[in-house]
Amino acid sequence: MRTAMRLIPVCIAALMLVGCEDYFGEKTDLDFIEIPEYSTREIAYVPIQPSLDNYGKPVSIVAGFDEMLYIADELTEEIICIDESGREQGRFSIPGLKFVTQDRSFDLLAIGTKDTTVNGVDYSLSAIYRIDQLGEGGYGLDFARIENTIVHPFYFKNSFSSTDAQVTFNGIAVMGDNSNPTRNNQYYVTRQGPSSNNANQGPDDAVIIFSNDDDYLSPISVQTSSGLFNDYFQDPFDISTLTKAPQFSASNSPDFFFTSIDQNNLLKVQRIEFIESEFGAEYRPVIYGPDPLSEGYLNEPGKFTRPMGVTVAGDASRYIFVSDSETDSIYQFTANGLEGVPPPPASGETQYAISSFGGTGVGLTQFNEPRGLAYYNQILYVCDAGNGRILRFKLTLDFD
């Protein structure tokens, strides 16, 4: 099994990360972050300057388990690695690049395109690329190579129709499970397309599962109070599990959040939980309801217009973040789906402080088509795609 064969080099990479500064340099100095002045009653996400502007159209970002950040630049079709201070560490080209993430073995998983000829006709098909960063000369994008490519639709069928060329992969989310090696590094993929039943494998619009060896496993069916649905996902776009950097706090839960860009869907961001019992296993939607403590909540009907990014904080806060490219806004929720930040215990307040923010423009708290999101070391990273930059934010309560 490929995963077992790769155990030794992965361990070597991990040791290099811990004991050898030569690969990544010395620990990043974060003294460049200026602590803003704010009153004790203000709770908000404030910008960290400067913005990171050297990008064409950044659409996806991930905080890696190797303590690096990886950006997918759709315009240049490059994966760009930076450290926490924003210093570039390397680039790697992927045709048609639109998404990047990292699994717990430090491989990158990227969504792009693959030029293919079928029956004499040329197509550019949606594809998933696995990128191994551990080479003979060291670790990083400068030593990276493509290890495997998954091309739609040939991972689950041998036939091809012209509608298969209209299918796109949109997002990838990795599962972590320290107690189950089979599940560890499996990953979900959001898929979007026109067919309602492709080769008896269900609709193109789906969340599908791949093994940690890149084998296609199945589409996900969702159990609701109205029955079992294999067409639950409509125009699914971004996806996020609870497995986030840093490694030591990565969740074992297979639950995930996904976004839908279907105009008719009133609940465009949802959590799907995985339940195992003596009766079997199933996926079910989690519905977050209103609460007097907050003015808003995640499953508020019509809350979002075109949510194209979702992520979960990997620290104890477990905050949920959503980007809406139509309203040019970033929304923040607690782990129980309430919008806002709980007030400090000694404040005497009970109402959550709404910290969602945004608006159209080029200011440091404004956006033009915000897309991918990442969260690491109490800093929120936003791909401001239309303005060609990465913006960083920190909650006022998190400053010392």
C-alpha positions in Angstrom: 0.0 0.0 0.0 1.5 3.4 -1.0 0.7 5.0 2.3 2.8 2.4 4.2 5.6 2.6 1.7 5.7 6.4 2.3 5.9 6.2 6.1 9.7 6.4 6.2 10.2 9.5 4.1 7.3 11.2 5.8 8.9 10.5 9.2 12.2 11.9 7.8 10.3 15.0 6.7 8.8 15.4 10.1 12.2 15.1 11.8 13.6 17.7 9.4 10.8 20.1 10.3 11.5 19.7 14.0 15.3 19.5 14.1 16.7 21.1 11.0 16.3 24.9 10.5 18.1 24.8 7.1 14.9 23.8 5.2 12.6 26.5 6.5 15.0 28.9 8.1 14.7 30.0 11.7 11.4 30.2 13.4 9.3 33.0 11.8 9.6 36.3 13.7 6.1 37.7 14.2 7.2 40.9 15.7 6.2 42.6 12.5 2.6 42.5 13.7 1.7 45.9 15.2 -0.8 45.7 18.0 -3.6 48.1 17.2 -5.2 50.4 19.8 -8.8 49.6 20.7 -11.2 50.0 23.6 -11.9 47.2 25.9 -15.4 47.0 24.5 -14.4 46.6 20.9 -14.5 43.1 19.5 -13.5 42.9 15.9 -11.2 41.4 13.3 -8.5 44.1 12.5 -6.2 44.0 9.5 -2.5 43.0 9.8 -0.4 45.2 7.6 1.0 45.1 5.0 -1.4 43.2 2.7 0.3 40.6 0.5 -0.2 42.0 -3.0 2.1 40.0 -5.3 -0.6 37.8 -6.8 -2.7 37.6 -9.9 -5.9 36.0 -8.7 -5.5 34.1 -5.5 -8.6 31.8 -5.1 -7.5 29.2 -2.5 -5.3 29.1 0.5 -4.4 26.5 3.1 -2.5 26.6 6.4 -0.3 23.5 6.0 0.6 20.9 8.6 4.2 21.8 7.8 3.6 25.3 9.2 3.7 26.9 5.7 0.9 28.5 3.8 0.0 27.5 0.2 -1.9 29.7 -2.2 -3.5 28.8 -5.5 -3.2 31.6 -8.0 -5.7 31.0 -10.7 -4.2 33.7 -13.1 -0.6 32.4 -13.0 -1.7 28.7 -12.5 0.9 28.4 -9.7 0.9 27.1 -6.2 2.8 29.6 -4.1 4.3 28.7 -0.7 4.8 31.5 1.9 5.8 31.5 5.5 3.8 33.3 8.3 5.5 36.6 7.6 4.5 36.4 3.9 8.0 35.6 2.5 7.8 33.4 -0.6 9.3 30.0 -0.3 8.6 28.5 -3.8 6.3 28.1 -6.7 4.9 25.1 -8.6 2.8 25.1 -11.8 -0.4 23.2 -12.3 -2.5 23.6 -15.5 -5.9 25.2 -14.8 -5.2 25.6 -11.1 -8.2 26.5 -8.9 -7.6 24.9 -5.5 -4.9 23.6 -3.2 -4.8 21.9 0.2 -2.4 19.7 2.1 -2.8 16.3 3.8 -1.2 15.1 7.0 1.7 13.4 5.1 2.6 16.8 3.7 1.5 16.0 0.2 -0.4 18.8 -1.6 -3.7 18.0 -3.3 -4.5 20.5 -6.1 -7.4 20.9 -8.5 -6.6 21.8 -12.1 -7.2 20.5 -15.6 -5.7 17.8 -17.7 -5.6 18.0 -21.5 -7.0 14.7 -22.9 -8.0 13.4 -26.3 -11.0 11.2 -26.4 -12.2 9.7 -29.7 -10.2 12.2 -31.6 -11.6 15.2 -29.8 -9.5 17.3 -27.4 -10.8 18.1 -24.0 -9.5 19.9 -20.9 -10.9 17.8 -18.1 -11.1 18.5 -14.4 -8.3 16.8 -12.5 -6.9 16.3 -9.0 -3.1 16.4 -8.7 -1.1 14.8 -5.8 2.2 16.6 -5.4 5.0 15.1 -3.4 7.3 17.8 -1.9 10.0 15.4 -0.6 12.7 15.0 -3.2 16.3 13.8 -3.2 17.6 17.4 -2.6 15.2 18.3 0.2 11.6 19.3 1.0 9.5 22.0 -0.6 8.1 23.2 -3.9 11.5 23.5 -5.4 11.9 19.7 -5.0 8.2 18.8 -5.7 6.9 16.5 -8.4 3.5 15.3 -9.5 3.0 11.8 -8.0 -0.6 11.0 -9.2 -3.3 12.5 -11.3 -7.1 11.8 -11.0 -9.0 12.8 -14.2 -12.7 13.0 -14.4 -14.5 10.7 -15.2 -11.9 7.9 -15.5 -11.6 7.2 -11.8 -15.0 5.6 -11.7 -15.8 4.6 -15.3 -14.2 3.7 -18.6 -16.7 5.4 -20.8 -16.9 9.1 -21.7 -19.6 11.5 -22.8 -19.4 15.1 -23.9 -21.2 16.1 -20.6 -18.3 14.7 -18.6 -16.2 17.6 -20.0 -18.6 20.0 -18.2 -18.0 18.5 -14.7 -15.6 20.3 -12.4 -14.0 19.4 -9.1 -14.3 22.4 -6.7 -12.8 21.7 -3.3 -11.0 19.1 -1.3 -11.0 18.5 2.5 -8.8 16.0 4.2 -9.9 13.7 7.1 -7.6 13.0 10.1 -7.9 10.0 12.3 -5.0 8.9 14.5 -6.7 5.8 15.6 -7.7 4.6 12.1 -4.9 4.4 9.5 -7.4 3.6 6.8 -9.5 6.7 7.3 -6.5 9.0 8.1 -5.8 11.2 5.0 -8.9 10.1 3.2 -10.5 13.1 1.6 -13.8 14.6 0.4 -14.1 16.3 -3.0 -17.0 18.6 -4.1 -18.0 17.9 -7.7 -20.4 19.9 -9.9 -21.9 19.0 -13.2 -25.1 18.6 -15.3 -25.9 14.9 -15.1 -28.5 13.6 -12.7 -27.2 10.0 -12.8 -23.7 9.4 -14.1 -23.1 5.7 -14.8 -25.4 4.7 -12.0 -23.1 6.5 -9.5 -25.6 9.3 -8.7 -25.6 12.9 -9.9 -22.5 14.9 -10.9 -23.4 17.4 -8.1 -22.0 15.4 -5.2 -19.5 15.1 -2.4 -17.4 12.1 -3.1 -14.7 10.2 -1.0 -11.2 9.1 -2.1 -8.9 6.9 -0.1 -5.5 8.0 1.1 -4.2 6.1 -1.9 -6.3 8.2 -4.3 -8.8 5.3 -4.9 -12.4 6.4 -5.5 -14.6 5.1 -2.8 -18.2 6.4 -3.2 -20.5 9.4 -3.3 -22.1 10.5 -0.1 -25.8 10.0 0.5 -27.4 12.1 3.3 -30.0 10.8 5.7 -32.7 13.3 6.7 -36.0 13.0 8.5 -37.6 12.8 5.0 -35.4 9.9 3.9 -32.1 9.0 2.3 -31.0 11.3 -0.5 -28.2 10.7 -3.0 -28.9 14.1 -4.6 -28.6 16.2 -1.4 -25.8 18.4 -2.7 -26.7 21.1 -5.2 -23.9 23.0 -6.9 -21.5 22.2 -4.0 -18.4 24.4 -4.0 -16.0 24.7 -1.0 -15.6 22.1 1.7 -13.8 21.9 5.1 -13.4 19.2 7.7 -12.4 19.8 11.3 -8.9 18.4 10.6 -6.8 21.6 10.6 -3.3 22.5 11.4 -1.5 22.3 13.8 -1.1 18.5 13.9 -1.4 18.0 17.6 -4.9 19.4 17.7 -6.2 17.9 14.4 -9.7 16.5 14.9 -10.6 12.8 14.2 -14.1 13.7 13.2 -15.2 12.9 9.6 -17.8 15.7 9.9 -17.5 18.5 7.2 -18.9 21.9 6.2 -19.8 22.6 2.6 -21.0 25.6 0.6 -23.6 25.6 -2.1 -23.7 28.2 -4.9 -27.2 27.1 -6.0 -29.3 30.2 -6.2 -32.4 28.4 -5.0 -30.8 26.9 -2.0 -31.8 28.9 1.2 -29.2 27.0 3.3 -26.1 27.6 1.4 -23.6 26.6 4.2 -24.2 23.4 6.1 -22.5 21.0 8.4 -22.8 17.3 7.7 -22.1 14.9 10.6 -21.0 11.3 10.4 -22.7 9.0 12.8 -21.7 5.4 13.6 -23.8 3.1 15.7 -24.6 -0.6 16.1 -27.2 -0.1 13.3 -24.6 1.2 10.8 -23.1 4.5 9.7 -24.7 7.5 8.0 -24.3 11.1 7.2 -26.8 13.6 8.6 -27.2 17.4 8.3 -26.7 19.5 11.5 -29.1 22.3 11.8 -28.0 25.3 13.8 -31.0 27.3 15.1 -31.4 30.9 16.5 -30.4 31.9 20.0 -31.1 35.1 22.0 -27.4 35.4 22.6 -26.7 36.3 19.0 -28.3 38.3 16.2 -27.5 35.7 13.6 -26.7 32.0 13.0 -25.2 29.8 10.4 -28.4 28.2 9.0 -30.4 31.4 8.9 -32.3 31.1 5.6 -30.9 33.4 2.9 -27.9 34.3 5.0 -25.5 33.9 2.1 -25.7 34.8 -1.6 -22.6 33.1 -3.1 -20.5 31.5 -0.4 -17.3 30.4 -2.1 -15.1 29.7 0.9 -15.4 28.0 4.3 -12.9 27.0 6.9 -12.8 26.0 10.6 -10.2 27.3 13.1 -7.8 24.5 14.2 -7.5 25.9 17.7 -9.7 25.6 20.8 -12.1 28.3 19.5 -13.3 26.1 16.5 -14.6 29.3 14.9 -16.3 28.9 11.5 -15.5 31.4 8.7 -17.4 31.9 5.4 -16.6 34.1 2.5 -19.4 35.4 0.3 -18.1 36.6 -3.1 -21.4 38.3 -4.0 -21.6 40.5 -0.9 -17.8 40.8 -0.6 -18.1 39.8 3.1 -16.5 37.5 5.7 -18.8 35.9 8.2 -17.7 34.4 11.6 -19.6 31.9 13.7 -18.9 30.0 16.9 -18.6 26.2 16.9 -22.3 26.0 17.8 -23.3 28.0 14.7 -24.0 31.4 16.4 -22.7 34.5 14.6 -20.2 36.5 16.6 -17.7 36.2 19.4 -18.7 35.5 23.0 -17.9 38.5 25.3 -15.0 38.1 27.8 -16.1 36.5 31.1 -15.4 39.6 33.2 -17.1 42.0 30.8 -20.6 41.7 32.3 -22.0 41.3 28.7 -23.9 38.3 27.5 -24.7 39.2 23.9 -22.3 37.9 21.2 -20.3 40.6 19.4 -20.9 40.4 15.7 -17.5 40.4 14.1 -18.4 39.7 10.5 -17.1 42.4 8.2 -16.5 43.5 4.6 -17.9 45.5 1.8 -16.8 46.2 -1.8 -13.6 48.1 -2.3 -9.8 48.1 -1.9 -9.6 49.1 1.8 -8.0 46.8 4.3 -11.4 45.5 5.5 -12.9 45.5 2.0 -12.9 42.9 -0.7 -13.6 42.2 -4.4 -14.7 38.6 -4.7 -13.3 37.0 -1.5 -12.7 33.3 -2.0 -10.4 30.9 -0.1 -9.9 31.1 3.7 -7.3 29.8 6.1 -6.8 30.2 9.8 -3.6 29.6 11.7 -1.9 30.9 14.9 -5.0 33.1 15.5 -4.7 34.8 12.1 -7.4 34.7 9.5 -6.2 34.7 5.9 -8.5 35.8 3.1 -8.0 35.4 -0.7 -9.2 38.7 -2.0 -9.3 37.3 -5.5 -10.6 40.4 -7.4 -8.0 42.7 -5.8 -5.1 40.2 -6.4 -4.0 40.0 -2.7 -4.1 38.1 0.5 -5.4 39.9 3.5 -4.7 38.9 7.1 -6.8 39.6 10.2 -6.6 39.0 13.9 -9.3 39.3 16.6 -8.8 42.1 19.0 -9.3 39.8 21.9 -6.4 37.7 20.7 -3.8 40.4 21.1 -1.7 40.3 24.3 
